[in-house]
Amino acid sequence: MSEYCDQSTLELIRKLITVGYIDLQNKKDSLDPATKGLPQGSILSPLLSNIYLNGFDQFVETNLLPKYNIGDGRPSIRPEYFQEHKLVDKDKEILKVYPELKQSILNVKHKR
């Protein structure tokens, strides 16, 4: 842990861990403060989790990302998407008779 923290941070962590706390939820031990550990939700919890997760972040960055990030990425839009909006032969036959329906047919295809 000392590689992630300076001396003053380590001293603060030591003091906060050894100071003890009173558990207000547990009435029978309320007069006997705990001398070890931290209560859940302590102000020290975010700092300790960041110190702990730093190693995990480094592991993901150095080992997992190079292993699973392969290729140039995925295509932004699949080519078959554009085929759904094209007018097929049956549509073209209808438009020969009713050319005013072109926009309506394109709207229906788009909404599918």
C-alpha positions in Angstrom: 0.0 0.0 0.0 2.9 2.3 0.7 3.6 2.7 -3.1 0.2 4.4 -3.5 0.3 6.6 -0.4 2.6 9.1 1.1 3.6 9.1 4.8 0.9 11.6 5.9 -1.9 9.6 4.2 -0.6 6.3 5.8 -0.6 8.1 9.2 -4.1 9.3 8.8 -5.3 5.8 7.8 -3.6 4.3 10.9 -5.2 6.9 13.2 -8.7 6.4 11.7 -8.4 2.6 12.1 -7.1 2.6 15.6 -9.3 5.4 17.1 -12.3 3.0 17.4 -16.0 3.8 17.0 -19.2 3.5 18.9 -21.9 1.3 17.2 -25.2 3.1 17.9 -27.2 0.3 16.3 -26.0 -2.3 18.9 -27.3 -1.0 22.2 -25.6 -3.6 24.5 -22.1 -2.7 23.3 -22.7 1.1 23.0 -20.6 1.8 26.0 -17.7 -0.3 24.8 -16.2 1.3 21.7 -14.7 -1.0 19.1 -11.0 -0.8 18.9 -10.4 -2.4 15.6 -11.8 -2.0 12.1 -13.9 0.6 10.5 -17.7 1.1 10.5 -19.4 0.6 7.2 -19.8 4.0 5.5 -16.7 5.5 7.2 -15.1 8.5 5.7 -12.1 6.3 5.1 -14.0 3.8 3.0 -13.7 5.6 -0.4 -10.0 6.2 0.1 -9.3 2.6 0.9 -11.4 1.3 -2.0 -9.6 3.6 -4.4 -6.2 2.3 -3.1 -7.4 -1.3 -3.5 -9.0 -0.8 -6.9 -6.0 0.9 -8.3 -4.3 -2.5 -8.7 -7.3 -3.9 -10.3 -7.5 -1.0 -12.8 -3.8 -1.6 -13.7 -4.5 -5.3 -14.2 -7.4 -4.6 -16.5 -5.4 -2.0 -18.5 -2.3 -4.1 -18.9 -3.7 -7.6 -19.2 -7.3 -7.7 -20.2 -7.7 -4.7 -22.6 -4.8 -5.8 -24.9 -6.1 -9.3 -25.0 -9.7 -8.5 -25.8 -9.5 -5.3 -27.9 -8.8 -6.8 -31.2 -9.3 -5.3 -34.7 -10.3 -1.8 -35.8 -13.6 -1.8 -34.0 -17.1 -2.7 -35.2 -18.8 -1.0 -38.2 -20.9 1.9 -37.2 -24.0 0.8 -39.2 -24.6 -2.7 -40.6 -24.9 -2.7 -44.4 -28.1 -4.8 -44.4 -29.8 -1.9 -42.6 -29.7 0.1 -45.8 -31.3 -2.8 -47.7 -34.4 -2.6 -45.7 -35.1 0.9 -46.9 -34.6 0.3 -50.6 -37.5 -0.1 -52.9 -37.9 -3.6 -54.1 -39.4 -4.7 -57.5 -42.9 -4.9 -56.0 -42.7 -1.4 -54.7 -41.5 -0.1 -58.1 -44.5 -1.8 -59.8 -46.8 0.1 -57.5 -45.0 3.3 -58.1 -45.5 2.9 -61.9 -49.2 3.1 -61.3 -49.2 5.4 -58.3 -46.1 7.6 -58.3 -47.5 9.9 -55.6 -47.2 7.0 -53.1 -43.3 7.0 -53.1 -42.9 9.1 -50.0 -45.5 7.0 -48.1 -43.8 3.7 -49.0 -40.4 5.1 -47.9 -42.0 6.3 -44.6 -43.4 2.8 -44.0 -40.1 1.2 -44.7 -38.3 3.6 -42.5 -40.6 3.0 -39.5 -40.1 -0.8 -39.8 
